Amino acid sequence: MLPPISGVSGISASPGVSGGAKPAGFGDAITKGLDSVANIEAKADGLVSSMAAGKNVQISDVMAATSKANLGMSIVNEIRTRGLEAYQSIINTQV
Amino acid sequence: MTVHGPFSSIDISNTGLGYNKYWLDTIAHNIANVNTQTTPGQAPFRARIVEAMPLDTNTSLGGGIAVSDVVDQADDPAMMFDPGNPLADGTGYVQGPVVDLAEQMGNLILASRSYQANMTVFKEARDALQVTTTLGRG
């Protein structure tokens, strides 16, 4: 059985930004998202294990849990991609 | 159960799937016992009837459905004259089950169609959420 995805260690907010408030921390947001997805996945994992072990588990509950885990992962991944795109467009700014 | 969240439609249709699965199981039990005879005077086999209960009716969204109770059908059992039957009483009668096969077949269609309807809601909710995640793509 695969271990649940554990949250990545937070990407530290860039220290080079001077002045103004400390940025909210995109890395922290992604880490939080991954943590909550890991929780959902752990639940789904437990249900799948129970079903495979022949315990009395509703198939629809397993499917709901796995669908939620899948959707949660998609959402976090999309947000990561959007954030990365924003970063890339700033990095590629011509000066 | 609080179901306000991104996956509430999945959770609610899941309760519908669970309820209709329970209903199907009950119908299977009733149809399996459609020939269960007993000696008059003993408790006859009685068809189980599932009663539904809506969940979270005091919230704006609602929370789906649950089984509130399972009751026995309350009709009189049919008496059949069958003196050769080992279950027959002194007068030669055996007691039939309290279950109407035609009614159970009708319920079977209802239960399986309800299950499919909830499955459709589940799939549509999942697909809608999946497509929503792609909204941000440029």
gemmi code that builds the backbone of each chain (N, CA, C; Angstrom):
import gemmi

chains = {
    "A": [
        ("MET", (0.847, -1.195, 0.000), (0.000, 0.000, 0.000), (0.878, 1.239, 0.000)),
        ("LEU", (0.543, 2.197, -0.848), (1.324, 3.434, -0.907), (1.053, 4.276, 0.330)),
        ("PRO", (2.087, 4.872, 0.892), (1.836, 5.789, 2.011), (1.155, 7.043, 1.500)),
        ("PRO", (0.297, 7.680, 2.309), (-0.337, 8.914, 1.843), (0.705, 9.996, 1.588)),
        ("ILE", (0.362, 10.860, 0.634), (1.291, 11.951, 0.304), (1.407, 12.863, 1.513)),
        ("SER", (2.616, 13.060, 1.987), (2.770, 13.998, 3.094), (3.056, 15.370, 2.526)),
        ("GLY", (2.668, 16.379, 3.270), (2.830, 17.735, 2.798), (4.296, 18.057, 2.523)),
        ("VAL", (4.539, 18.812, 1.475), (5.927, 19.209, 1.211), (6.318, 20.261, 2.228)),
        ("SER", (7.621, 20.336, 2.514), (8.052, 21.381, 3.440), (7.850, 22.727, 2.758)),
        ("GLY", (7.407, 23.678, 3.515), (6.994, 24.952, 2.949), (8.109, 25.632, 2.161)),
        ("ILE", (7.721, 26.215, 1.036), (8.677, 27.007, 0.268), (8.801, 28.322, 1.010)),
        ("SER", (10.009, 28.660, 1.434), (10.138, 29.860, 2.267), (9.868, 31.100, 1.420)),
        ("ALA", (9.218, 32.042, 2.049), (8.912, 33.287, 1.361), (10.226, 33.952, 0.967)),
        ("SER", (10.233, 34.523, -0.205), (11.501, 35.035, -0.707), (12.011, 36.143, 0.215)),
        ("PRO", (13.267, 36.008, 0.687), (13.802, 36.984, 1.628), (14.189, 38.288, 0.944)),
        ("GLY", (14.279, 38.265, -0.380), (14.748, 39.441, -1.094), (13.722, 40.542, -1.195)),
        ("VAL", (12.475, 40.240, -0.905), (11.448, 41.274, -1.035), (11.629, 42.272, 0.103)),
        ("SER", (11.864, 43.513, -0.236), (12.099, 44.497, 0.818), (10.899, 45.417, 0.925)),
        ("GLY", (10.652, 45.857, 2.139), (9.561, 46.802, 2.356), (8.209, 46.124, 2.256)),
        ("GLY", (7.221, 46.759, 2.857), (5.867, 46.213, 2.819), (5.737, 45.021, 3.739)),
        ("ALA", (4.500, 44.467, 3.811), (4.257, 43.319, 4.673), (4.890, 42.082, 4.055)),
        ("LYS", (5.129, 41.107, 4.892), (5.675, 39.841, 4.419), (4.643, 39.189, 3.494)),
        ("PRO", (5.062, 38.703, 2.322), (4.092, 38.077, 1.429), (3.358, 36.931, 2.121)),
        ("ALA", (2.102, 36.704, 1.709), (1.254, 35.710, 2.378), (1.868, 34.318, 2.330)),
        ("GLY", (2.725, 34.068, 1.352), (3.375, 32.758, 1.292), (2.588, 31.783, 0.455)),
        ("PHE", (2.883, 31.805, -0.820), (2.197, 30.907, -1.731), (2.510, 29.463, -1.373)),
        ("GLY", (3.762, 29.230, -0.999), (4.187, 27.879, -0.624), (3.385, 27.355, 0.550)),
        ("ASP", (3.132, 28.249, 1.537), (2.342, 27.821, 2.705), (0.936, 27.394, 2.289)),
        ("ALA", (0.350, 28.193, 1.379), (-1.008, 27.876, 0.933), (-1.033, 26.513, 0.265)),
        ("ILE", (-0.051, 26.264, -0.606), (0.008, 24.976, -1.316), (0.227, 23.842, -0.311)),
        ("THR", (1.114, 24.112, 0.675), (1.376, 23.066, 1.681), (0.114, 22.721, 2.455)),
        ("LYS", (-0.626, 23.777, 2.842), (-1.889, 23.536, 3.560), (-2.850, 22.728, 2.712)),
        ("GLY", (-2.943, 23.118, 1.434), (-3.827, 22.400, 0.514), (-3.432, 20.937, 0.398)),
        ("LEU", (-2.123, 20.699, 0.246), (-1.643, 19.313, 0.120), (-1.917, 18.523, 1.382)),
        ("ASP", (-1.767, 19.206, 2.539), (-2.040, 18.513, 3.805), (-3.486, 18.050, 3.876)),
        ("SER", (-4.413, 18.963, 3.484), (-5.820, 18.576, 3.595), (-6.157, 17.506, 2.566)),
        ("VAL", (-5.524, 17.577, 1.376), (-5.743, 16.511, 0.391), (-5.190, 15.195, 0.922)),
        ("ALA", (-4.043, 15.266, 1.633), (-3.460, 14.046, 2.206), (-4.420, 13.411, 3.203)),
        ("ASN", (-5.134, 14.277, 3.982), (-6.142, 13.747, 4.918), (-7.247, 13.006, 4.181)),
        ("ILE", (-7.753, 13.660, 3.100), (-8.836, 13.031, 2.329), (-8.337, 11.714, 1.742)),
        ("GLU", (-7.098, 11.727, 1.247), (-6.546, 10.508, 0.640), (-6.363, 9.406, 1.670)),
        ("ALA", (-5.979, 9.793, 2.881), (-5.808, 8.778, 3.929), (-7.134, 8.091, 4.220)),
        ("LYS", (-8.220, 8.921, 4.240), (-9.557, 8.345, 4.464), (-9.908, 7.367, 3.355)),
        ("ALA", (-9.696, 7.817, 2.086), (-10.007, 6.961, 0.941), (-9.182, 5.689, 1.000)),
        ("ASP", (-7.909, 5.859, 1.368), (-7.001, 4.714, 1.462), (-7.513, 3.686, 2.468)),
        ("GLY", (-7.968, 4.197, 3.629), (-8.492, 3.303, 4.662), (-9.698, 2.527, 4.162)),
        ("LEU", (-10.591, 3.238, 3.427), (-11.791, 2.573, 2.908), (-11.431, 1.516, 1.878)),
        ("VAL", (-10.464, 1.866, 0.986), (-10.063, 0.903, -0.049), (-9.454, -0.329, 0.600)),
        ("SER", (-8.599, -0.121, 1.627), (-7.986, -1.256, 2.330), (-9.056, -2.130, 2.967)),
        ("SER", (-10.051, -1.479, 3.612), (-11.115, -2.231, 4.267), (-11.883, -3.057, 3.259)),
        ("MET", (-12.174, -2.442, 2.103), (-12.939, -3.170, 1.098), (-12.117, -4.347, 0.574)),
        ("ALA", (-10.810, -4.103, 0.307), (-9.955, -5.180, -0.205), (-9.852, -6.306, 0.814)),
        ("ALA", (-9.927, -5.956, 2.098), (-9.817, -6.972, 3.155), (-11.132, -7.712, 3.371)),
        ("GLY", (-12.145, -7.349, 2.574), (-13.410, -8.066, 2.665), (-14.312, -7.572, 3.772)),
        ("LYS", (-14.012, -6.381, 4.328), (-14.889, -5.849, 5.373), (-16.148, -5.263, 4.750)),
        ("ASN", (-17.134, -5.018, 5.591), (-18.430, -4.537, 5.125), (-18.369, -3.039, 4.868)),
        ("VAL", (-17.971, -2.674, 3.650), (-17.847, -1.262, 3.287), (-18.733, -1.012, 2.079)),
        ("GLN", (-19.454, 0.126, 2.102), (-20.287, 0.491, 0.952), (-19.381, 0.892, -0.205)),
        ("ILE", (-19.625, 0.310, -1.379), (-18.810, 0.645, -2.549), (-18.965, 2.127, -2.867)),
        ("SER", (-20.196, 2.655, -2.694), (-20.405, 4.068, -3.030), (-19.586, 4.976, -2.113)),
        ("ASP", (-19.398, 4.547, -0.843), (-18.563, 5.337, 0.065), (-17.125, 5.364, -0.416)),
        ("VAL", (-16.644, 4.222, -0.909), (-15.271, 4.149, -1.408), (-15.113, 5.054, -2.617)),
        ("MET", (-16.106, 4.978, -3.527), (-16.029, 5.790, -4.741), (-16.115, 7.276, -4.412)),
        ("ALA", (-16.972, 7.638, -3.444), (-17.080, 9.050, -3.048), (-15.745, 9.527, -2.492)),
        ("ALA", (-15.122, 8.706, -1.640), (-13.862, 9.113, -1.012), (-12.748, 9.232, -2.042)),
        ("THR", (-12.676, 8.259, -2.977), (-11.608, 8.326, -3.976), (-11.842, 9.479, -4.947)),
        ("SER", (-13.127, 9.735, -5.288), (-13.423, 10.868, -6.175), (-13.021, 12.175, -5.520)),
        ("LYS", (-13.335, 12.293, -4.196), (-12.979, 13.523, -3.483), (-11.465, 13.704, -3.458)),
        ("ALA", (-10.741, 12.624, -3.218), (-9.277, 12.710, -3.177), (-8.735, 13.144, -4.533)),
        ("ASN", (-9.285, 12.549, -5.587), (-8.857, 12.871, -6.948), (-9.121, 14.335, -7.267)),
        ("LEU", (-10.361, 14.807, -6.925), (-10.722, 16.194, -7.208), (-9.868, 17.153, -6.388)),
        ("GLY", (-9.658, 16.818, -5.125), (-8.850, 17.678, -4.264), (-7.451, 17.840, -4.810)),
        ("MET", (-6.881, 16.740, -5.251), (-5.537, 16.774, -5.827), (-5.513, 17.632, -7.086)),
        ("SER", (-6.554, 17.482, -7.947), (-6.625, 18.288, -9.172), (-6.651, 19.765, -8.839)),
        ("ILE", (-7.455, 20.120, -7.823), (-7.606, 21.535, -7.483), (-6.270, 22.099, -7.005)),
        ("VAL", (-5.609, 21.386, -6.095), (-4.327, 21.884, -5.573), (-3.303, 21.979, -6.700)),
        ("ASN", (-3.304, 20.986, -7.566), (-2.339, 20.984, -8.671), (-2.584, 22.146, -9.619)),
        ("GLU", (-3.876, 22.440, -9.892), (-4.192, 23.564, -10.774), (-3.731, 24.872, -10.156)),
        ("ILE", (-3.948, 25.010, -8.839), (-3.539, 26.249, -8.170), (-2.013, 26.387, -8.233)),
        ("ARG", (-1.321, 25.291, -8.036), (0.146, 25.310, -8.133), (0.579, 25.758, -9.524)),
        ("THR", (-0.103, 25.210, -10.555), (0.251, 25.569, -11.933), (0.022, 27.051, -12.184)),
        ("ARG", (-1.135, 27.579, -11.689), (-1.430, 29.005, -11.877), (-0.366, 29.864, -11.205)),
        ("GLY", (0.000, 29.471, -9.993), (1.003, 30.235, -9.265), (2.336, 30.228, -9.975)),
        ("LEU", (2.690, 29.050, -10.466), (3.958, 28.905, -11.170), (3.957, 29.737, -12.445)),
        ("GLU", (2.808, 29.804, -13.143), (2.693, 30.597, -14.368), (2.929, 32.067, -14.050)),
        ("ALA", (2.327, 32.521, -12.941), (2.503, 33.925, -12.539), (3.974, 34.200, -12.270)),
        ("TYR", (4.612, 33.277, -11.566), (6.030, 33.424, -11.244), (6.860, 33.483, -12.525)),
        ("GLN", (6.543, 32.570, -13.474), (7.301, 32.519, -14.729), (7.151, 33.817, -15.504)),
        ("SER", (5.933, 34.375, -15.507), (5.730, 35.598, -16.290), (6.483, 36.768, -15.670)),
        ("ILE", (6.658, 36.741, -14.347), (7.436, 37.805, -13.708), (8.926, 37.603, -13.992)),
        ("ILE", (9.360, 36.353, -13.864), (10.777, 36.013, -14.089), (11.206, 36.363, -15.512)),
        ("ASN", (10.291, 36.189, -16.475), (10.635, 36.419, -17.884), (10.409, 37.858, -18.331)),
        ("THR", (10.102, 38.751, -17.346), (9.883, 40.160, -17.730), (11.187, 40.742, -18.275)),
        ("GLN", (11.090, 41.415, -19.425), (12.280, 42.047, -20.025), (12.619, 43.322, -19.280)),
        ("VAL", (13.890, 43.473, -18.950), (14.295, 44.727, -18.296), (15.327, 45.455, -19.136)),
    ],
    "B": [
        ("MET", (-24.934, 15.557, 10.216), (-23.902, 15.593, 9.175), (-23.933, 16.949, 8.486)),
        ("THR", (-22.805, 17.604, 8.436), (-22.719, 18.873, 7.728), (-22.159, 18.620, 6.343)),
        ("VAL", (-22.879, 19.048, 5.349), (-22.431, 18.743, 3.995), (-22.175, 19.992, 3.180)),
        ("HIS", (-22.163, 21.163, 3.815), (-21.853, 22.367, 3.063), (-20.368, 22.348, 2.744)),
        ("GLY", (-20.048, 22.189, 1.514), (-18.650, 22.151, 1.128), (-18.548, 21.903, -0.345)),
        ("PRO", (-17.325, 21.871, -0.868), (-17.189, 21.678, -2.312), (-17.741, 20.346, -2.794)),
        ("PHE", (-17.760, 19.352, -1.903), (-18.186, 18.023, -2.330), (-19.570, 17.650, -1.808)),
        ("SER", (-20.395, 18.682, -1.438), (-21.678, 18.362, -0.806), (-22.584, 17.553, -1.717)),
        ("SER", (-22.577, 17.880, -3.034), (-23.466, 17.128, -3.931), (-23.040, 15.663, -4.009)),
        ("ILE", (-21.730, 15.432, -3.947), (-21.241, 14.041, -3.951), (-21.696, 13.343, -2.671)),
        ("ASP", (-21.573, 14.036, -1.534), (-21.976, 13.423, -0.262), (-23.478, 13.118, -0.249)),
        ("ILE", (-24.279, 14.082, -0.745), (-25.731, 13.894, -0.710), (-26.149, 12.746, -1.617)),
        ("SER", (-25.611, 12.709, -2.853), (-26.009, 11.599, -3.737), (-25.475, 10.284, -3.197)),
        ("ASN", (-24.386, 10.336, -2.437), (-23.869, 9.104, -1.812), (-24.853, 8.556, -0.770)),
        ("THR", (-25.526, 9.468, -0.030), (-26.538, 8.973, 0.919), (-27.686, 8.308, 0.162)),
        ("GLY", (-28.025, 8.880, -1.028), (-29.070, 8.266, -1.854), (-28.655, 6.884, -2.329)),
        ("LEU", (-27.388, 6.756, -2.719), (-26.881, 5.441, -3.136), (-26.958, 4.447, -1.983)),
        ("GLY", (-26.562, 4.910, -0.793), (-26.590, 4.026, 0.369), (-28.000, 3.575, 0.702)),
        ("TYR", (-28.954, 4.528, 0.655), (-30.350, 4.189, 0.969), (-30.905, 3.178, -0.037)),
        ("ASN", (-30.672, 3.450, -1.327), (-31.241, 2.566, -2.343), (-30.565, 1.201, -2.359)),
        ("LYS", (-29.285, 1.172, -1.986), (-28.605, -0.124, -1.823), (-29.287, -0.924, -0.709)),
        ("TYR", (-29.597, -0.238, 0.386), (-30.285, -0.881, 1.519), (-31.648, -1.407, 1.088)),
        ("TRP", (-32.343, -0.576, 0.304), (-33.659, -0.970, -0.192), (-33.542, -2.215, -1.067)),
        ("LEU", (-32.548, -2.209, -1.983), (-32.329, -3.370, -2.855), (-32.039, -4.625, -2.031)),
        ("ASP", (-31.205, -4.469, -0.982), (-30.893, -5.612, -0.123), (-32.163, -6.169, 0.515)),
        ("THR", (-33.029, -5.251, 0.977), (-34.273, -5.667, 1.617), (-35.175, -6.410, 0.644)),
        ("ILE", (-35.256, -5.890, -0.603), (-36.081, -6.553, -1.627), (-35.519, -7.942, -1.923)),
        ("ALA", (-34.190, -8.044, -1.962), (-33.570, -9.355, -2.192), (-33.986, -10.336, -1.100)),
        ("HIS", (-33.990, -9.848, 0.132), (-34.396, -10.682, 1.268), (-35.859, -11.097, 1.140)),
        ("ASN", (-36.718, -10.147, 0.767), (-38.152, -10.438, 0.640), (-38.417, -11.445, -0.468)),
        ("ILE", (-37.744, -11.249, -1.626), (-37.980, -12.155, -2.755), (-37.390, -13.527, -2.453)),
        ("ALA", (-36.268, -13.570, -1.750), (-35.669, -14.859, -1.395), (-36.612, -15.675, -0.523)),
        ("ASN", (-37.438, -14.980, 0.262), (-38.341, -15.672, 1.185), (-39.766, -15.793, 0.661)),
        ("VAL", (-39.919, -15.683, -0.662), (-41.266, -15.654, -1.224), (-41.964, -17.017, -1.099)),
        ("ASN", (-41.196, -18.075, -0.821), (-41.797, -19.404, -0.641), (-41.634, -19.926, 0.780)),
        ("THR", (-41.240, -19.065, 1.709), (-40.993, -19.514, 3.078), (-42.318, -19.794, 3.788)),
        ("GLN", (-42.548, -21.078, 4.070), (-43.798, -21.455, 4.738), (-43.530, -21.717, 6.215)),
        ("THR", (-44.574, -21.577, 7.011), (-44.466, -21.841, 8.451), (-45.707, -22.599, 8.901)),
        ("THR", (-45.615, -23.179, 10.073), (-46.767, -23.849, 10.664), (-47.725, -22.781, 11.201)),
        ("PRO", (-49.034, -22.904, 10.935), (-49.981, -21.922, 11.490), (-49.811, -21.799, 13.004)),
        ("GLY", (-49.908, -20.563, 13.486), (-49.685, -20.329, 14.907), (-48.314, -19.755, 15.176)),
        ("GLN", (-47.335, -20.118, 14.312), (-46.005, -19.522, 14.450), (-45.991, -18.186, 13.711)),
        ("ALA", (-44.945, -17.392, 13.979), (-44.821, -16.111, 13.282), (-44.501, -16.384, 11.820)),
        ("PRO", (-45.309, -15.874, 10.874), (-45.003, -16.093, 9.464), (-43.855, -15.191, 9.014)),
        ("PHE", (-43.272, -15.509, 7.838), (-42.307, -14.559, 7.280), (-43.067, -13.331, 6.822)),
        ("ARG", (-42.582, -12.176, 7.241), (-43.210, -10.922, 6.829), (-42.207, -10.105, 6.039)),
        ("ALA", (-42.652, -9.562, 4.899), (-41.774, -8.734, 4.071), (-41.304, -7.515, 4.866)),
        ("ARG", (-40.042, -7.177, 4.710), (-39.494, -5.981, 5.371), (-39.756, -4.766, 4.488)),
        ("ILE", (-40.193, -3.704, 5.128), (-40.460, -2.452, 4.417), (-39.526, -1.383, 4.975)),
        ("VAL", (-38.752, -0.761, 4.082), (-37.785, 0.258, 4.506), (-38.471, 1.614, 4.531)),
        ("GLU", (-38.262, 2.350, 5.609), (-38.817, 3.707, 5.688), (-37.689, 4.720, 5.585)),
        ("ALA", (-37.941, 5.766, 4.808), (-36.905, 6.765, 4.536), (-37.020, 7.952, 5.483)),
        ("MET", (-35.911, 8.651, 5.650), (-35.884, 9.834, 6.509), (-34.959, 10.855, 5.847)),
        ("PRO", (-35.478, 12.035, 5.475), (-34.579, 13.048, 4.919), (-33.647, 13.588, 6.003)),
        ("LEU", (-32.423, 13.912, 5.630), (-31.424, 14.373, 6.601), (-31.284, 15.891, 6.543)),
        ("ASP", (-30.989, 16.496, 7.681), (-30.680, 17.929, 7.757), (-31.749, 18.789, 7.094)),
        ("THR", (-33.018, 18.518, 7.430), (-34.082, 19.288, 6.789), (-34.149, 20.718, 7.324)),
        ("ASN", (-33.454, 20.985, 8.447), (-33.507, 22.344, 9.004), (-32.451, 23.262, 8.400)),
        ("THR", (-31.567, 22.736, 7.559), (-30.610, 23.599, 6.876), (-31.127, 23.903, 5.485)),
        ("SER", (-30.589, 24.975, 4.894), (-31.090, 25.381, 3.584), (-30.777, 24.340, 2.530)),
        ("LEU", (-29.661, 23.636, 2.706), (-29.212, 22.726, 1.655), (-29.837, 21.348, 1.786)),
        ("GLY", (-30.003, 20.861, 3.005), (-30.441, 19.480, 3.193), (-29.252, 18.557, 3.089)),
        ("GLY", (-29.411, 17.351, 3.609), (-28.242, 16.460, 3.667), (-28.453, 15.084, 3.095)),
        ("GLY", (-29.530, 14.903, 2.329), (-29.716, 13.593, 1.722), (-30.752, 12.752, 2.431)),
        ("ILE", (-30.510, 11.468, 2.513), (-31.521, 10.526, 2.976), (-30.856, 9.474, 3.852)),
        ("ALA", (-31.662, 8.915, 4.761), (-31.176, 7.800, 5.582), (-32.337, 6.856, 5.831)),
        ("VAL", (-32.010, 5.644, 6.232), (-33.043, 4.679, 6.606), (-33.504, 5.026, 8.017)),
        ("SER", (-34.802, 5.325, 8.195), (-35.264, 5.670, 9.541), (-35.752, 4.436, 10.281)),
        ("ASP", (-36.358, 3.496, 9.540), (-36.890, 2.312, 10.223), (-37.124, 1.208, 9.195)),
        ("VAL", (-37.129, -0.012, 9.663), (-37.516, -1.156, 8.823), (-38.654, -1.859, 9.548)),
        ("VAL", (-39.831, -1.890, 8.898), (-41.004, -2.489, 9.558), (-41.440, -3.732, 8.794)),
        ("ASP", (-42.165, -4.597, 9.479), (-42.688, -5.807, 8.851), (-44.050, -5.525, 8.240)),
        ("GLN", (-44.311, -6.126, 7.085), (-45.613, -5.974, 6.433), (-46.693, -6.613, 7.315)),
        ("ALA", (-47.841, -5.921, 7.463), (-48.811, -6.310, 8.495), (-50.058, -6.995, 7.958)),
        ("ASP", (-49.950, -7.716, 6.828), (-51.140, -8.403, 6.315), (-51.279, -9.786, 6.951)),
        ("ASP", (-52.417, -10.440, 6.681), (-52.622, -11.801, 7.179), (-51.974, -12.795, 6.217)),
        ("PRO", (-51.306, -13.807, 6.736), (-50.698, -14.798, 5.846), (-51.749, -15.678, 5.196)),
        ("ALA", (-51.448, -16.135, 3.971), (-52.358, -17.050, 3.270), (-52.231, -18.439, 3.883)),
        ("MET", (-53.388, -19.133, 3.996), (-53.375, -20.505, 4.503), (-53.552, -21.447, 3.314)),
        ("MET", (-52.705, -22.455, 3.246), (-52.793, -23.409, 2.138), (-52.996, -24.814, 2.690)),
        ("PHE", (-53.905, -25.541, 2.081), (-54.178, -26.917, 2.513), (-53.147, -27.845, 1.878)),
        ("ASP", (-52.308, -28.422, 2.676), (-51.224, -29.272, 2.182), (-50.874, -30.288, 3.274)),
        ("PRO", (-51.729, -31.305, 3.456), (-51.554, -32.218, 4.584), (-50.234, -32.970, 4.543)),
        ("GLY", (-49.663, -33.153, 3.325), (-48.407, -33.900, 3.235), (-47.202, -33.083, 3.658)),
        ("ASN", (-47.363, -31.790, 3.826), (-46.236, -30.922, 4.177), (-45.838, -31.143, 5.639)),
        ("PRO", (-44.553, -31.343, 5.902), (-44.151, -31.548, 7.308), (-44.452, -30.353, 8.209)),
        ("LEU", (-44.668, -29.178, 7.616), (-44.973, -27.993, 8.424), (-46.474, -27.868, 8.713)),
        ("ALA", (-47.295, -28.751, 8.114), (-48.742, -28.611, 8.271), (-49.159, -28.864, 9.719)),
        ("ASP", (-50.218, -28.166, 10.162), (-50.722, -28.376, 11.521), (-51.735, -29.528, 11.515)),
        ("GLY", (-52.440, -29.727, 12.637), (-53.344, -30.857, 12.777), (-54.441, -30.886, 11.731)),
        ("THR", (-54.864, -29.699, 11.232), (-55.934, -29.670, 10.245), (-55.404, -29.749, 8.820)),
        ("GLY", (-54.093, -29.832, 8.651), (-53.519, -30.003, 7.310), (-53.165, -28.701, 6.601)),
        ("TYR", (-53.180, -27.606, 7.336), (-52.897, -26.321, 6.704), (-51.462, -25.862, 6.994)),
        ("VAL", (-50.838, -25.198, 5.994), (-49.567, -24.501, 6.229), (-49.783, -23.008, 5.994)),
        ("GLN", (-48.934, -22.232, 6.570), (-49.055, -20.780, 6.516), (-48.044, -20.241, 5.503)),
        ("GLY", (-48.520, -19.436, 4.576), (-47.615, -18.847, 3.581), (-46.950, -17.596, 4.116)),
        ("PRO", (-45.978, -17.039, 3.357), (-45.309, -15.807, 3.788), (-46.170, -14.573, 3.496)),
        ("VAL", (-45.959, -13.518, 4.252), (-46.645, -12.251, 3.987), (-45.750, -11.428, 3.081)),
        ("VAL", (-45.732, -11.774, 1.789), (-44.938, -11.016, 0.826), (-45.598, -11.146, -0.531)),
        ("ASP", (-45.762, -10.009, -1.204), (-46.392, -9.981, -2.521), (-45.277, -9.867, -3.558)),
        ("LEU", (-45.086, -10.936, -4.343), (-43.979, -10.951, -5.301), (-44.101, -9.838, -6.335)),
        ("ALA", (-45.335, -9.579, -6.810), (-45.530, -8.534, -7.817), (-45.139, -7.174, -7.251)),
        ("GLU", (-45.526, -6.936, -5.992), (-45.180, -5.668, -5.341), (-43.665, -5.541, -5.200)),
        ("GLN", (-43.025, -6.660, -4.831), (-41.569, -6.631, -4.660), (-40.865, -6.386, -5.989)),
        ("MET", (-41.395, -6.955, -7.071), (-40.788, -6.719, -8.389), (-40.935, -5.250, -8.782)),
        ("GLY", (-42.096, -4.680, -8.476), (-42.283, -3.251, -8.731), (-41.312, -2.413, -7.939)),
        ("ASN", (-41.150, -2.765, -6.653), (-40.200, -2.044, -5.800), (-38.772, -2.208, -6.312)),
        ("LEU", (-38.485, -3.397, -6.872), (-37.145, -3.656, -7.397), (-36.810, -2.690, -8.521)),
        ("ILE", (-37.801, -2.464, -9.405), (-37.576, -1.526, -10.506), (-37.360, -0.124, -9.950)),
        ("LEU", (-38.225, 0.275, -8.992), (-38.100, 1.603, -8.385), (-36.726, 1.774, -7.738)),
        ("ALA", (-36.308, 0.764, -6.970), (-35.058, 0.882, -6.222), (-33.870, 0.951, -7.166)),
        ("SER", (-33.872, 0.115, -8.219), (-32.706, 0.125, -9.091), (-32.664, 1.407, -9.913)),
        ("ARG", (-33.851, 1.916, -10.317), (-33.859, 3.192, -11.061), (-33.432, 4.355, -10.154)),
        ("SER", (-33.860, 4.319, -8.882), (-33.446, 5.378, -7.952), (-31.934, 5.336, -7.744)),
        ("TYR", (-31.408, 4.121, -7.656), (-29.958, 3.972, -7.488), (-29.237, 4.595, -8.690)),
        ("GLN", (-29.755, 4.286, -9.897), (-29.124, 4.830, -11.101), (-29.229, 6.347, -11.145)),
        ("ALA", (-30.384, 6.881, -10.702), (-30.571, 8.333, -10.712), (-29.548, 8.997, -9.799)),
        ("ASN", (-29.338, 8.411, -8.611), (-28.356, 8.975, -7.686), (-26.940, 8.850, -8.238)),
        ("MET", (-26.706, 7.757, -8.978), (-25.394, 7.572, -9.590), (-25.150, 8.649, -10.640)),
        ("THR", (-26.223, 8.997, -11.382), (-26.090, 10.050, -12.392), (-25.755, 11.380, -11.729)),
        ("VAL", (-26.427, 11.689, -10.615), (-26.129, 12.931, -9.902), (-24.672, 12.926, -9.440)),
        ("PHE", (-24.251, 11.813, -8.886), (-22.867, 11.665, -8.411), (-21.888, 11.958, -9.542)),
        ("LYS", (-22.103, 11.306, -10.694), (-21.174, 11.454, -11.830), (-21.173, 12.886, -12.338)),
        ("GLU", (-22.391, 13.467, -12.452), (-22.471, 14.836, -12.976), (-21.771, 15.807, -12.042)),
        ("ALA", (-21.966, 15.620, -10.717), (-21.318, 16.506, -9.739), (-19.802, 16.385, -9.856)),
        ("ARG", (-19.321, 15.164, -9.963), (-17.880, 14.930, -10.065), (-17.328, 15.553, -11.340)),
        ("ASP", (-18.041, 15.349, -12.472), (-17.573, 15.893, -13.740), (-17.596, 17.417, -13.710)),
        ("ALA", (-18.657, 17.992, -13.105), (-18.743, 19.457, -13.041), (-17.568, 20.023, -12.245)),
        ("LEU", (-17.246, 19.390, -11.113), (-16.119, 19.859, -10.300), (-14.809, 19.700, -11.065)),
        ("GLN", (-14.679, 18.591, -11.773), (-13.448, 18.339, -12.537), (-13.249, 19.410, -13.601)),
        ("VAL", (-14.352, 19.775, -14.282), (-14.252, 20.798, -15.324), (-13.971, 22.154, -14.687)),
        ("THR", (-14.563, 22.400, -13.498), (-14.349, 23.685, -12.838), (-12.870, 23.913, -12.507)),
        ("THR", (-12.151, 22.832, -12.204), (-10.730, 22.998, -11.875), (-9.934, 23.489, -13.085)),
        ("THR", (-10.480, 23.287, -14.295), (-9.732, 23.721, -15.481), (-10.076, 25.152, -15.890)),
        ("LEU", (-10.970, 25.811, -15.101), (-11.397, 27.175, -15.473), (-10.238, 28.149, -15.581)),
        ("GLY", (-9.235, 27.972, -14.715), (-8.151, 28.949, -14.679), (-7.185, 28.858, -15.841)),
        ("ARG", (-7.291, 27.822, -16.661), (-6.330, 27.656, -17.754), (-6.508, 28.744, -18.794)),
        ("GLY", (-5.388, 29.283, -19.224), (-5.439, 30.463, -20.078), (-5.762, 30.207, -21.519)),
    ],
}
model = gemmi.Model(1)
for chain_id, residues in chains.items():
    chain = gemmi.Chain(chain_id)
    for i, (resn, *xyz) in enumerate(residues, 1):
        res = gemmi.Residue()
        res.name, res.seqid = resn, gemmi.SeqId(i, " ")
        for name, pos in zip(("N", "CA", "C"), xyz):
            atom = gemmi.Atom()
            atom.name, atom.element = name, gemmi.Element(name[0])
            atom.pos, atom.b_iso = gemmi.Position(*pos), 0.0
            res.add_atom(atom)
        chain.add_residue(res)
    model.add_chain(chain)
structure = gemmi.Structure()
structure.add_model(model)
structure.setup_entities()
